[in-house]
Structure formats: structure tokens, C-alpha cells
């Protein structure tokens, strides 16, 4: 039987902010909520759906991975 001696902490999934290019809504999301899209030509991106206008918001992977 496994016994917990001391509780550890899980890796933090920080909040990321972005602005929808269509309706200018300010959005806050976690990396785990975004869809990753690999693109060799333009660079990798994370994509989220704007809950206001329902359009895709593309955020450069370099911006998301910095946090």
C-alpha cells in the first residue's frame, strides 16, 4: 500500500491573456485549454475559441511558452 508522507505540488499552469482580433474581447486562459497547432512556415501557435464572437484566436507559441 502506498502511503503519503508529505504532499507535493503539481506544476503550475499559469493564466495567459490575449485579445480577440475580431471583437477586441480580453481573454484569460490556461495553456492546457488551448489547442496546439504546429506550423513550420509561420511558426507554432496555440488556438483558443473566443467565447464572445466564436472566432479562433491564434497566439504564438513563443509567447505562451515564455510563461
N, C-alpha and C positions, 0 to 999 in steps of 0.2 A: 504494500500500500504506500502511495506517495503522500508525503507529509510536507506541508508548507511551513518552513522555518521563518521566513521573512518575505513579505510581499514586495515584488519588484515593480518597476514602472515600465509601461509599454512605450514604444516610440511615439513621439508626438506628431500629430498630423495638423500642422498649423493652418489657420484660415488664410485664404488668399482673396484679394479684392480685384475686381475687374469692372469695366464699364461696357455695357452693351453698345455696340456701334450703331444699332438701329434705333433704339428708343432712349438711349442715354441712361438707362437704369443702372444704379450702382449695385453690384452683386458681390456677395461674400460666399465662398465655398471652400471645401476641403479638396485636396488633391485626389483623395480616394473617390470623390463624387464626379470627377471629370473623366472623360474618355480620352485615351492617348491615341494620337494618330501620327504614325511615322511618315515623314516626307523627306526624301533625300534631296529634292530640288530646292524647296523653300525652307526646310528645317522642321524639326518635330514640333508638334503643338498638342495642347490639351484643349478639349472642346466641351463646353457646357451649354445647356439649353436655357435661354433667358425665360424665366417664368412669367414675365410681363408680355412680351411680344412673340414668344415661342420660336425665336430665331437662334441659330447657333452662334456662340461667342467663342472665338479662337484666341487662345493665349499661348504665346511662345513658350516652349518647354524650358528654355533657359531662364525665363522669368519665374516660372513655377518651381523649378528645381533649386533655385537660389535660396528659397525659404525653408 
